[in-house]
Structures are given as structure tokens and as C-alpha cells.
């Protein structure tokens, strides 16, 4: 919310009291669990916030300070400490007032100042668009969150109150804020286990984004048939009676799915409202973990469970620390009923997530584990920041990582790793360690060799086979779902591309300097530094990479570095000699592009043409375009194939075949038998007798291509085969 800044603060002014009732209610709730010293700080924060925001109002017309107080009230319900409540009251002060950060730090401590700063948007910096600004502000908040987890709790409370008071905004703003809430903040609340906040954010976001759909669903949920409600009451009584027989102290709670939860299920499973069976459910809360399993046995003796629908989140907690037993039962309704069983402490953690840390501070380990898991997740997200991702890409990575569903995978040593749904062995490898992922070559799942792109299921044991020479490939990006794996692969590929560009640029510059009877090693350091400074290059490797990418001509750079030397190549020279050719092995894909006009493959006579931004484009010497390129000798790069060539290369083959059913299949099968992958097939001509089609296939070299041509020529349906 962009507000006009309040007038310059006179901190000696008498403090206003614009909302005494709200302030007293907040202090009354805080007094239940906080000492008087903390209450005094909260009171002072209210006075300072009211003074800083004096004269500012919300869109609704209320004094602006009512919003920070409401945010603090949400947090006091989660029993956060006094510093967090002070930061909540002052969370907009740096952004919308002239209150200096130093005054907050001096008055309330550095911890409060850091939290306020972490929630503050980056409105003072100019960005290209709103999306980029929001993404960068989000990154800043996540970095602050990695230092103090309370930052995100304040932000979630801030977002929750804004959603509660969204009516005063324009329709466009409501839709934008609601979409952001559903895509980012509600999933974050879920990821941190704060289900009570998550559920309200989802329903409020749903109401703002799709008001008519929300209204219809809310009405249907409120007007459930009387018979179903009576049946649910009967089931509740039966459950209570059966558990009581076990002499277990328990608390039984019935629940109804919220509108957003029902809508999501209807959309994902393409069901009508009447087809969503588990709208109703029950939660059984007991004292001890052993009693959870005892209650489970009692429940299963009353109603039969659905096969394969039992989940033990106590033995294997979710990534956010959530623990509970889930079972789906056949009921007299004729539809399944879900029952959740957990302890009192698990129930608090399930509802409040990391906020339970402050409820159960100094008690038990469940809440501390939840906070530790949350901190690990946040630190993992922020670690991707070290690769200097653009803000929008960072935000996208966070969105990708906010998966509601997880699979639980065992390491060979029996340790458990939690991964998003649809994760692959590659995701597992990078979750273990970045080096394991970078050098992965194969995987064993339950002792069977499977491809690295195989989707994993809960309970599987995964082992990664590595090799020192193995490296990630660009295709891996299509097989991973975690942000850590994706970021690590991209970082490695960029680094390799940069190294390849530097190496190729070095060879190209050396070849150009050979024409001047010198080399890069013989160029004086002073001359080199002068050239780099004049052309604004911070380092030599940046210049070399620029040469490889075609942004600088190597001959021009060579002449600038050795201005007094004369080229050995006269105007009548036919071209460079063989020893001057640069050898390529096909792995320099970041700086080499293989042209699609002639599809060069290993064994062909080739040449390179420097194109700005693309680097060296490789052509066959018999390519029709080569004569045109030779008119620009300054961009001609003499290259040849290395003895050892890596990878597969595309090539096009033109087939004339008999036009009858099965001809295409026979040709494709013959190509496949030669261990070649078919990229595409296009029909060029087709009449009653002959079909002309062009196959784009992958081969290793000219010998491999010759084998394919010989094999397909033998087919009875093939009249002719030729390379395009």
C-alpha cells in the first residue's frame, strides 16, 4: 500500500491514541503469557507507531495504525514473543513514514529493527515493472527470513489482515492480491505447517478471485442434506463410544472441508460437488503417541478401512513437521470418511506449524523440530541466491518448491528424504549433495537399475551411481522438479559454457596473433591491461568469452594488441594452413551452433562463421551458403573435427518410398535398429505411387550415417535415400 509519508517526526510530541480499544485488547491477550517488561515495549511500540502514522488512513477511512495493531493481534493468538509483536506494530513504519531505522534499533533492539526491515518493500529502488519489483521484495524478505523465521510470520499476518479487509480495494487490485495470495503466501503457510492461516488465506483468496464460485460452494456446504448431517452425528457418537471402551483420554472433533479445498479437489479430479466424498471428517486427539495407534485399532474395528489409503505421518513426518495418522473408512453414508489421529502437541503443531515453537517453548521437541525443518527449507531456498538468479527466476523457483504433496524416499543407509511429488532420482541425487547430482550416471531404485528420469514413489530406496567424468546435460532440466536441482544444473551448465567460451576464444585469439608472428603469452601485461581498460573489460576471460560469442573479431583484437606487427597473410592468400585450424569435439555446445541449413556431422569438411551473440556457427564446406560467408573473411573461422568427438548430431535424410500402409513404420524401425533417434518426419510429396519424406535423425558421425543409409536402402519399400 503506497501511502503519503507522514510529516517529519517530532519524537518529543505527545503520543496520539487513535484506537485505544484495539490496543488494550492486544495488551490484554499478550498479558496472558508475556511478562510486564514485554508489555511495556509493546505499549511503547503502539505509541511510536501511532505517532509515525499520524494523519495516514486506510482505503476504508480508518486510522492507518489500526492495520499494524490488527496484524499484531493475529500474532498474539499464535503466542509470539514481545519483539515480534513490536516489529508487527512497526512493520510499515520504514516504508510509509519518516521514522528512521536507527531509532527503532536504539529503542527496541537490533532484532526488532531487522524484522521490520525484512518485511519492508523495496519501493525506493526503480525496477522495469511491478512484477520485478515484487519479486525482488520477496527475495529480500526470504533472505531476512533465513536470519529470523519470525519475518515470514509477520508477513503472513500482514497478508491475512489485508485479505480480511480487501473490499476497499479496486477490482483489479483484489484479483492481483488474491492470485498472489493463492500462488505464494497460502502455500508458504502450508509449507511452514501453519494450517489455520493457510486455510483462511485460501478461502479469502478464493472469495476475492472467484466470488460467484465461492458463493455457490459456500451455500452448498452450508445446506448439506439433513440425512447426511444426521448420519455424521451417528458416526461421531459411534466413534466416541468405541474409543471410550479402550479407556483412552481423547478429544473428538468433526471437521468440514473449506470452499477452496473442495473447489481444488473438484478441479483437479474433474468432479461435481456431489462426487466429492470426503467433505466431512473427524479428528481424534489423544495424550500419547502409543495411544494414537491404539485409537487407530479401535477405529478400524468399528469401520473397515479403504485399502491403500492409510498414511502414517507420525513415523514419517511431513517436511513441515506435520504428524498424524490418516485413515479413510467405509461409512454408513455409502461414502468414505477420513479420520485423523494425533496427540495434543501434534495438533498444535498441525494448526500452527512453526508458530507452535513459541507455544511450546521449553516443552518437548515437536515444535522445535518443526522450526528446524522450516529453517532448513528456507536456507535451501536462499542458497540458490548465491548463484545470482534474476529476481523473477528466484520467485519462480520458490513457487516450484511449494509442493503440497510429498514422497518419502529412503537412502541405502535407511535415512528418509522428503521430496516433492513427481520427483526423480536426479532430484534425490541433488538433495543428497550437489556433487552427487552433477556426477550421476544411473540409479538403482529398490535394487533395480532405472533411468535417472524415473518418477519416484513413497517408500522406495534409491541409490545413485556416479562417475567422476559425468556432467549434467541440458535435458536434465526437463526431468527435475526441485528448485535445488534445477538451480544446480543451470549453474553448472552456465559455468561450463563460460569455460568453453573462454577456451575457444583463447584459441581464436592465438590463431589471429600467429598471423602477426606472436602469441597471447608474448603480449605485454601493460598493453593487455590498457586494451581491457579502454574496452571496459574487467578481466581477460570476459574478453576471450566475447570473442568466442562473436561480439569481438579476433583479428581486430590481435591488431589492437600488436599494432606495429604486419600480418603474414597477404591479400592473395588462399586461407589458413592446416595447423592453424581450431579443433572441435562437439562438446562446446555453449559457444558452437551447428547450422540447420546443412547439418554438419563429424567427418564432414567444415568451416565456422562468427555470428554476434551466437558464437561460431558450423557449416559444411559444400553448404550453398558458404560462398556467401567467404565474402566476409574477417568472420571466417577455420575449424576441423577433433579425433575424439562427443554426442549425437542431427542430419536430414530424404526417402522416396512406395506409398502403401506400413512404409513409414518400416523405415522408422530400420533407423531405430541402427541405434539412431528420430527427431521428426515430414512428408514433402505424396501421390498414388510414391511418397517423399524427410527424416531428421541423430547420428554420431559419417560412418554411423552410412550404416543407416545402407540399412534402409535394403528395404523393399524404399526406392532411394539421400542426405539433404
C-alpha positions in Angstrom: 0.0 0.0 0.0 1.6 3.3 -1.1 0.8 6.0 1.4 1.9 9.6 1.5 4.7 9.9 4.0 3.7 11.4 7.4 5.2 14.8 8.2 8.7 14.8 9.6 8.5 13.3 13.1 9.0 15.2 16.3 9.6 12.3 18.7 9.0 14.6 21.6 5.4 15.2 20.6 2.7 13.8 22.8 1.7 10.4 21.6 -1.8 10.1 20.0 -4.1 7.3 20.9 -6.3 6.7 17.8 -7.5 3.1 18.7 -7.4 2.6 22.4 -9.8 -0.3 22.4 -7.7 -2.3 19.9 -4.5 -1.5 21.8 -6.0 -2.6 25.2 -7.4 -5.8 23.6 -3.9 -6.6 22.2 -2.2 -5.9 25.5 -4.8 -8.0 27.4 -4.2 -11.0 25.2 -0.5 -10.6 25.4 -0.6 -10.3 29.2 -1.7 -14.0 29.4 1.8 -15.2 28.5 4.2 -12.3 28.4 6.0 -10.5 31.3 5.4 -6.9 32.2 8.7 -5.8 30.6 7.5 -7.1 27.2 4.1 -5.4 27.6 5.8 -2.1 28.3 7.8 -2.5 25.0 4.6 -3.3 23.1 2.8 -0.2 24.6 5.8 1.9 23.5 5.7 0.4 20.0 2.0 1.3 19.7 2.6 4.9 20.8 5.5 5.2 18.4 3.6 3.6 15.5 0.6 5.9 16.1 2.9 8.9 16.1 4.7 7.8 12.9 1.5 7.0 11.0 -0.4 10.1 12.3 -2.5 11.6 9.6 -2.5 8.5 7.4 -5.6 6.5 6.8 -6.5 3.2 5.1 -8.7 3.0 2.0 -11.6 2.3 4.4 -11.1 5.6 6.1 -9.8 4.1 9.4 -6.6 5.4 11.0 -3.7 3.5 9.4 -2.3 2.3 12.8 -5.4 0.0 13.1 -3.8 -2.3 10.5 -0.5 -2.9 12.3 -2.4 -3.4 15.6 -4.6 -6.0 13.9 -1.5 -7.7 12.5 0.0 -7.9 16.0 -3.4 -9.3 17.3 -3.1 -12.2 14.8 0.4 -12.9 16.0 -0.6 -12.7 19.7 -3.1 -15.5 19.0 -0.1 -17.6 18.0 1.7 -16.5 21.2 4.7 -14.9 19.5 7.2 -13.1 21.7 7.3 -9.4 22.6 9.9 -8.4 20.0 7.8 -10.0 17.1 4.7 -8.1 18.3 6.7 -4.8 18.4 8.0 -5.5 14.9 4.4 -6.2 13.7 3.2 -2.9 15.0 6.1 -1.1 13.3 6.2 -3.2 10.2 5.1 -0.4 7.8 7.0 2.4 9.6 10.2 2.3 7.4 8.2 2.0 4.2 5.4 4.6 4.8 6.8 7.1 7.4 9.9 9.1 8.1 10.8 7.1 11.2 14.5 6.2 11.0 15.7 2.6 11.4 18.3 3.7 13.9 15.6 4.9 16.3 13.8 1.6 16.1 17.1 -0.3 16.8 18.0 2.1 19.7 14.6 1.9 21.3 13.6 -1.8 20.8 16.8 -3.5 19.8 18.5 -4.7 16.6 16.4 -7.8 16.4 13.1 -5.7 16.1 14.8 -3.4 13.5 15.9 -6.3 11.4 12.4 -7.9 11.4 10.8 -4.5 10.3 13.4 -4.1 7.6 12.9 -7.7 6.4 9.1 -7.1 5.8 9.7 -3.6 4.2 9.2 -3.5 0.4 11.9 -2.1 -1.9 9.9 0.9 -3.0 12.8 3.2 -3.2 14.5 1.3 -6.0 13.5 1.7 -9.6 12.5 -1.5 -11.4 11.4 -2.3 -15.0 7.9 -3.4 -13.9 5.8 -4.2 -10.9 6.4 -8.0 -11.3 10.2 -7.5 -11.0 9.8 -5.1 -8.0 7.5 -7.6 -6.2 9.9 -10.4 -6.9 12.9 -8.5 -5.6 11.0 -7.5 -2.5 10.0 -11.2 -2.0 13.7 -12.2 -2.3 14.7 -9.6 0.3 12.0 -10.9 2.6 13.2 -14.5 2.2 16.8 -13.5 2.9 15.6 -11.8 6.1 13.5 -14.9 6.9 16.6 -17.1 6.7 18.1 -15.0 9.5 14.9 -14.8 11.6 11.9 -17.0 10.8 9.6 -14.5 12.6 9.8 -12.3 9.5 7.5 -14.6 7.5 5.1 -14.9 10.4 4.7 -11.2 10.4 4.3 -11.1 6.7 1.7 -13.8 6.7 -0.3 -12.0 9.4 0.1 -8.8 7.4 -1.3 -10.6 4.3 -4.1 -12.2 6.3 -5.4 -8.9 7.6 -5.1 -7.3 4.2 -7.2 -10.2 2.8 -9.8 -9.7 5.5 -10.1 -6.0 4.5 -9.8 -6.4 0.8 -13.3 -4.9 -0.1 -12.0 -1.4 -0.1 -9.6 -2.1 -3.0 -10.3 -1.8 -6.7 -11.5 -5.0 -8.6 -8.1 -5.2 -10.4 -6.1 -4.9 -7.1 -8.3 -7.5 -5.4 -7.7 -10.0 -8.2 -3.9 -9.4 -8.2 -3.6 -9.6 -4.5 -5.8 -12.7 -4.3 -3.8 -14.5 -7.0 -0.5 -13.7 -5.3 -2.0 -15.0 -2.0 -3.1 -18.3 -3.5 0.1 -18.8 -5.5 2.7 -17.8 -2.9 1.5 -16.9 0.6 -1.0 -19.7 1.2 1.5 -22.3 0.0 4.2 -20.8 2.2 1.8 -21.0 5.2 1.2 -24.7 4.3 4.9 -25.4 3.8 5.5 -24.0 7.3 2.6 -26.0 8.7 0.5 -23.0 9.7 -2.7 -24.6 8.6 -5.1 -22.3 10.4 -3.6 -19.3 8.5 -3.3 -21.3 5.3 -7.0 -22.3 5.3 -8.2 -18.7 5.8 -5.8 -17.3 3.2 -7.1 -19.8 0.7 -10.8 -19.2 1.3 -10.3 -15.4 1.3 -8.3 -15.6 -1.9 -10.9 -17.9 -3.5 -13.6 -15.5 -2.5 -11.8 -12.5 -4.0 -10.7 -14.2 -7.2 -13.9 -16.2 -8.0 -16.6 -14.5 -5.9 -19.5 -16.3 -7.7 -17.9 -19.8 -7.4 -17.1 -19.2 -3.8 -20.7 -18.1 -3.1 -22.2 -21.2 -4.7 -19.8 -23.6 -2.9 -20.2 -22.0 0.5 -24.0 -22.2 0.1 -23.8 -25.9 -0.8 -21.6 -26.7 2.2 -24.0 -24.8 4.5 -27.0 -26.6 3.1 -25.9 -30.2 3.3 -28.8 -32.6 3.3 -30.3 -33.3 6.7 -29.8 -37.0 6.3 -26.1 -36.7 5.8 -25.7 -34.5 8.8 -27.7 -37.0 10.9 -25.5 -39.8 9.6 -22.4 -37.8 10.5 -23.7 -37.3 14.0 -24.4 -41.0 14.3 -20.8 -41.8 13.2 -19.4 -39.3 15.7 -21.3 -41.0 18.5 -20.2 -44.5 17.4 -16.5 -43.3 17.3 -16.7 -41.7 20.7 -18.3 -44.8 22.2 -15.8 -47.2 20.7 -12.7 -45.2 21.8 -14.2 -44.8 25.3 -14.2 -48.6 25.5 -10.4 -48.5 25.3 -10.3 -46.2 28.3 -8.4 -43.6 26.3 -8.5 -39.9 27.2 -9.5 -38.3 24.0 -11.0 -35.3 22.2 -13.2 -35.9 19.2 -13.6 -33.0 16.7 -15.7 -33.1 13.5 -14.5 -31.1 10.5 -15.9 -29.8 7.2 -13.6 -29.0 4.2 -13.5 -25.3 3.3 -14.7 -24.0 0.0 -11.2 -23.7 -1.5 -10.3 -27.2 -0.5 -13.5 -28.6 -2.1 -13.1 -26.5 -5.2 -9.4 -27.6 -5.7 -10.5 -31.2 -5.4 -13.3 -30.7 -7.9 -11.0 -29.0 -10.4 -8.1 -31.5 -10.0 -10.2 -34.6 -10.2 -12.8 -33.1 -12.5 -15.7 -34.0 -10.2 -19.0 -32.4 -9.4 -19.8 -31.3 -5.9 -21.9 -34.3 -5.1 -19.0 -36.6 -6.2 -16.5 -35.2 -3.6 -16.9 -37.8 -0.9 -14.6 -36.7 1.9 -16.1 -33.3 2.6 -16.7 -34.4 6.2 -14.1 -35.9 8.5 -13.1 -36.4 12.2 -10.1 -35.7 14.2 -9.2 -37.8 17.3 -6.8 -36.1 19.7 -5.1 -38.2 22.5 -2.3 -37.8 25.0 0.5 -40.1 23.9 1.9 -41.5 20.7 1.2 -45.1 21.7 -2.5 -44.1 22.2 -2.7 -42.9 18.6 -2.1 -46.5 17.3 -4.4 -47.9 20.0 -7.2 -45.5 18.8 -6.4 -46.5 15.2 -7.1 -50.1 16.0 -10.4 -49.2 17.7 -11.5 -47.2 14.7 -10.6 -50.0 12.3 -12.6 -52.4 14.4 -15.6 -50.2 14.1 -15.5 -49.4 10.3 -13.4 -51.1 7.6 -10.6 -49.0 6.1 -10.1 -48.5 2.4 -7.1 -50.4 1.1 -4.0 -48.3 0.4 -5.5 -45.1 2.0 -3.7 -45.3 5.3 -0.9 -42.8 5.9 1.5 -42.8 8.9 2.8 -39.3 9.2 3.9 -39.9 12.8 6.6 -42.4 11.9 7.5 -40.4 8.8 6.6 -36.7 9.4 5.9 -34.3 6.5 8.6 -31.8 5.6 6.9 -29.1 7.6 6.9 -31.2 10.8 3.2 -32.3 10.5 2.5 -35.6 12.3 -0.8 -37.6 12.3 -2.3 -40.9 11.4 -4.7 -40.6 8.4 -7.2 -43.4 7.5 -10.1 -43.5 5.2 -13.1 -45.6 6.3 -16.2 -47.0 4.8 -19.2 -45.4 6.5 -23.0 -45.9 6.6 -23.2 -42.9 4.3 -22.0 -45.0 1.5 -19.1 -42.8 1.0 -15.6 -42.7 2.7 -15.0 -40.7 5.8 -11.5 -39.5 6.8 -10.2 -39.9 10.4 -7.1 -38.2 11.6 -5.5 -39.3 14.9 -2.8 -37.3 16.7 -1.5 -36.1 20.1 -2.4 -32.7 21.7 1.1 -31.4 20.9 0.9 -32.7 17.3 -2.4 -31.0 17.0 -0.9 -27.6 18.0 2.0 -28.1 15.5 -0.5 -29.2 12.8 -2.5 -26.0 13.2 0.2 -23.5 14.0 3.3 -25.1 12.4 6.5 -23.2 13.2 4.4 -20.8 15.4 3.9 -23.7 17.8 7.6 -23.1 18.7 6.5 -20.2 20.9 3.5 -22.0 22.3 5.6 -25.0 23.4 8.9 -23.2 24.1 10.9 -25.2 26.5 8.5 -28.1 26.2 9.1 -31.1 24.0 10.8 -31.4 20.7 7.9 -31.4 18.2 7.7 -27.7 17.8 11.4 -27.3 17.8 11.7 -29.9 15.0 9.0 -28.0 13.0 11.0 -24.8 13.3 14.3 -26.6 12.4 12.7 -28.2 9.3 11.3 -24.8 8.3 14.7 -23.2 8.8 16.3 -25.9 6.7 13.8 -25.3 3.9 14.3 -21.5 3.9 18.1 -21.9 3.9 17.8 -24.2 1.0 15.8 -21.7 -1.0 18.2 -18.9 -0.1 21.2 -21.0 -1.1 20.0 -20.6 -4.7 20.5 -16.9 -4.3 24.3 -17.4 -4.3 24.1 -18.2 -8.0 22.8 -14.7 -8.6 19.5 -15.7 -10.1 17.3 -12.9 -11.5 14.5 -12.0 -9.1 11.7 -13.4 -11.2 13.5 -16.7 -11.6 14.1 -16.9 -7.9 10.4 -16.3 -7.3 9.6 -19.0 -9.8 11.9 -21.4 -8.0 10.1 -20.7 -4.8 6.7 -21.4 -6.4 8.0 -24.7 -7.8 9.3 -25.7 -4.4 6.0 -25.1 -2.7 4.5 -28.6 -3.4 1.7 -29.7 -1.2 2.3 -33.3 -1.9 5.5 -35.2 -1.0 7.1 -38.6 -1.4 9.3 -40.1 1.2 12.4 -41.8 -0.1 14.9 -44.0 1.8 18.7 -43.8 1.3 20.7 -47.0 1.2 21.6 -46.3 4.9 17.9 -46.1 5.8 17.7 -42.3 6.2 14.5 -40.6 5.0 14.4 -37.8 2.5 11.2 -35.8 1.7 10.8 -34.8 -2.0 8.0 -33.2 -4.0 5.6 -35.3 -5.8 6.9 -36.5 -9.3 10.5 -36.2 -8.1 13.1 -38.3 -9.9 16.4 -39.9 -8.9 18.1 -36.7 -10.1 16.1 -34.7 -7.5 17.2 -37.2 -4.9 20.8 -37.0 -6.0 20.9 -33.2 -5.7 19.1 -33.4 -2.3 21.9 -35.6 -1.0 24.7 -33.3 -2.3 25.3 -31.1 -5.4 28.4 -33.1 -6.4 26.4 -36.4 -6.3 23.9 -34.8 -8.7 26.5 -33.4 -11.0 28.3 -36.7 -11.4 25.2 -39.0 -11.5 25.1 -41.6 -14.4 22.5 -44.1 -13.2 20.3 -45.0 -10.3 19.0 -48.1 -8.5 15.5 -48.0 -7.2 14.8 -50.9 -4.9 18.0 -52.5 -6.2 16.8 -52.3 -9.9 18.6 -50.1 -12.4 16.3 -47.4 -13.7 16.7 -44.2 -15.7 17.5 -41.0 -13.9 14.2 -39.5 -15.1 12.0 -42.2 -13.5 9.3 -40.8 -11.2 9.7 -42.0 -7.6 7.1 -43.3 -5.1 7.0 -43.2 -1.3 8.8 -46.0 0.4 11.3 -46.7 -2.3 15.0 -47.0 -1.6 17.2 -45.0 -4.1 20.9 -45.4 -4.7 22.8 -43.1 -7.1 25.7 -44.4 -9.2 28.3 -41.7 -10.0 31.3 -41.3 -12.3 34.0 -38.6 -12.0 33.7 -37.8 -15.7 29.9 -37.5 -15.8 28.4 -34.0 -16.1 24.8 -32.6 -16.2 23.2 -32.2 -19.6 20.5 -29.6 -20.6 17.9 -32.4 -20.9 18.2 -32.9 -17.2 16.2 -29.7 -16.6 13.2 -31.5 -18.1 13.5 -34.3 -15.5 13.7 -32.5 -12.2 11.1 -30.7 -10.1 13.0 -29.3 -7.1 14.4 -25.8 -7.2 17.8 -27.0 -5.8 18.3 -29.5 -8.7 17.2 -27.0 -11.3 19.4 -24.2 -10.0 22.4 -26.5 -9.6 22.1 -27.8 -13.1 21.7 -24.4 -14.6 24.6 -23.1 -12.6 26.9 -25.9 -13.8 25.8 -25.5 -17.5 26.4 -21.8 -17.4 29.9 -22.3 -15.8 30.8 -25.0 -18.4 29.6 -22.8 -21.3 31.6 -19.9 -19.9 34.7 -22.1 -19.6 34.2 -23.4 -23.2 33.8 -19.9 -24.5 37.0 -18.7 -22.7 39.0 -21.7 -24.1 37.7 -21.3 -27.7 38.2 -17.5 -27.5 41.8 -18.1 -26.4 42.5 -20.4 -29.3 40.9 -18.0 -31.8 42.9 -15.0 -30.5 46.1 -17.1 -30.5 45.4 -18.1 -34.1 44.9 -14.4 -35.1 48.1 -13.5 -33.2 50.0 -16.2 -35.1 49.4 -14.2 -38.2 51.4 -11.4 -36.6 54.2 -13.8 -35.6 53.4 -13.6 -31.9 51.1 -15.2 -29.3 49.0 -14.1 -26.3 51.8 -15.1 -24.0 54.1 -12.6 -25.7 51.7 -9.6 -25.3 52.9 -7.3 -22.5 50.8 -7.1 -19.4 50.7 -3.3 -19.8 49.4 -3.5 -23.4 46.8 -6.1 -22.4 45.6 -4.1 -19.4 45.4 -0.9 -21.5 43.2 -2.7 -24.1 41.0 -4.2 -21.4 40.5 -0.8 -19.7 39.8 1.0 -22.9 37.1 -1.5 -23.9 35.7 -1.8 -20.3 36.6 -5.5 -19.8 37.1 -6.3 -16.1 39.1 -9.5 -16.8 40.9 -11.2 -19.8 38.5 -14.1 -19.6 35.5 -11.9 -20.3 37.2 -10.6 -23.5 38.0 -14.2 -24.6 34.4 -15.3 -24.0 33.2 -12.3 -26.0 35.5 -13.3 -28.9 34.1 -16.8 -28.9 30.5 -15.4 -28.9 31.2 -13.3 -31.9 30.9 -10.0 -30.2 34.6 -9.2 -30.9 36.6 -10.1 -34.0 39.8 -11.9 -33.1 41.8 -10.3 -35.9 40.8 -6.8 -34.7 41.8 -7.6 -31.1 45.1 -9.1 -32.3 45.9 -5.9 -34.4 45.0 -3.7 -31.4 47.3 -5.7 -29.1 50.2 -5.7 -31.6 49.7 -2.5 -33.7 53.2 -2.5 -35.1 53.1 -6.1 -36.4 52.2 -6.9 -40.0 50.1 -9.9 -40.9 51.8 -12.8 -42.7 48.8 -13.4 -44.8 48.9 -11.5 -48.0 45.9 -10.4 -49.9 46.3 -13.3 -52.2 46.4 -15.9 -49.5 44.0 -18.8 -50.1 43.3 -19.2 -46.5 44.9 -20.5 -43.3 47.1 -23.6 -43.2 46.0 -26.8 -41.6 48.0 -26.3 -38.4 46.0 -23.1 -37.8 42.7 -24.8 -37.8 40.8 -25.0 -34.4 39.8 -28.5 -33.4 36.3 -29.0 -32.0 34.9 -32.1 -30.4 31.2 -31.2 -30.2 31.0 -30.6 -26.5 31.4 -26.9 -26.9 27.6 -26.5 -27.3 27.5 -23.2 -25.4 29.6 -21.4 -28.0 29.2 -23.6 -31.1 26.0 -23.8 -33.1 25.5 -26.4 -35.8 23.6 -24.9 -38.7 20.3 -26.2 -39.8 20.8 -25.4 -43.5 23.4 -28.2 -44.0 23.5 -30.2 -40.7 27.3 -30.8 -40.4 28.3 -34.1 -38.7 31.8 -35.5 -37.6 33.7 -36.5 -40.7 32.4 -33.6 -42.8 34.7 -30.9 -44.1 33.6 -27.9 -42.1 34.1 -24.1 -41.5 33.0 -21.7 -38.9 31.3 -18.3 -39.3 31.3 -15.9 -36.3 27.8 -14.5 -35.6 27.3 -11.9 -32.9 25.7 -13.4 -29.8 25.7 -16.9 -31.2 29.4 -17.6 -31.4 30.7 -19.9 -34.1 28.1 -21.3 -36.5 29.4 -24.5 -38.1 28.7 -25.2 -41.8 29.7 -28.0 -44.2 32.2 -26.8 -46.8 29.7 -27.8 -49.5 26.9 -25.8 -47.9 25.3 -23.5 -50.5 25.7 -20.6 -48.1 29.5 -20.9 -47.6 30.4 -18.9 -50.8 28.4 -16.0 -49.3 30.1 -16.3 -46.0 33.6 -16.4 -47.6 33.0 -12.8 -48.8 33.5 -11.8 -45.1 36.9 -13.3 -44.3 37.2 -11.5 -41.0 34.3 -13.7 -39.7 35.6 -16.9 -41.2 37.0 -19.3 -38.5 38.9 -22.3 -39.9 37.9 -25.3 -37.8 38.2 -29.1 -38.0 36.9 -32.1 -36.1 39.0 -33.5 -33.2 39.9 -37.1 -33.2 37.5 -37.7 -30.3 34.0 -36.3 -30.9 31.3 -36.5 -28.3 27.5 -36.5 -28.6 24.8 -37.0 -31.3 24.4 -34.7 -34.3 21.3 -34.0 -36.3 21.2 -34.8 -40.0 18.4 -35.0 -42.6 17.7 -37.9 -44.9 15.3 -37.8 -47.9 13.5 -41.0 -48.6 11.5 -42.0 -51.7 9.2 -44.9 -50.7 6.3 -46.9 -52.0 3.1 -45.2 -51.0 1.4 -48.0 -49.1 0.5 -48.7 -45.4 3.4 -49.7 -43.2 6.1 -48.0 -45.3 6.8 -45.3 -42.8 6.8 -47.8 -39.9 9.4 -50.0 -41.8 11.7 -47.1 -42.4 11.4 -45.9 -38.8 12.1 -49.4 -37.5 15.2 -49.7 -39.6 16.6 -46.4 -38.4 15.9 -47.4 -34.8 17.7 -50.7 -35.3 20.8 -48.7 -36.1 20.7 -47.0 -32.7 19.5 -43.7 -34.0 16.9 -41.4 -32.6 14.3 -39.9 -34.9 13.6 -36.2 -34.1 10.9 -35.5 -36.8 9.4 -36.8 -40.0 7.9 -34.6 -42.7 6.0 -35.6 -45.9 7.2 -33.5 -48.8 5.3 -35.1 -51.7 2.7 -37.8 -51.9 0.9 -39.3 -54.8 -0.8 -42.6 -55.6 2.6 -44.4 -56.1 5.4 -42.6 -54.3 5.8 -40.9 -51.0 8.7 -38.4 -50.4 9.5 -37.9 -46.8 12.4 -36.2 -44.8 13.6 -37.8 -41.6 15.6 -35.6 -39.1 17.7 -38.1 -37.2 20.6 -38.2 -34.7 23.9 -39.8 -35.7 27.4 -40.0 -34.2 29.4 -39.5 -37.4 29.6 -40.1 -41.1 30.2 -43.8 -40.6 27.0 -44.1 -38.5 25.1 -42.2 -41.2 26.4 -44.5 -43.9 25.3 -47.6 -41.9 21.8 -46.1 -41.7 21.7 -45.4 -45.4 22.8 -48.9 -46.3 20.3 -50.5 -43.9 17.3 -48.5 -45.2 18.2 -48.9 -48.9 17.7 -52.7 -48.5 14.1 -52.2 -47.6 11.7 -53.3 -50.4 9.5 -50.2 -49.9 12.5 -47.8 -50.3 13.3 -46.5 -53.8 16.1 -44.1 -52.9 17.8 -42.5 -49.9 20.0 -39.4 -49.9 21.4 -36.9 -47.5 19.7 -33.5 -47.7 
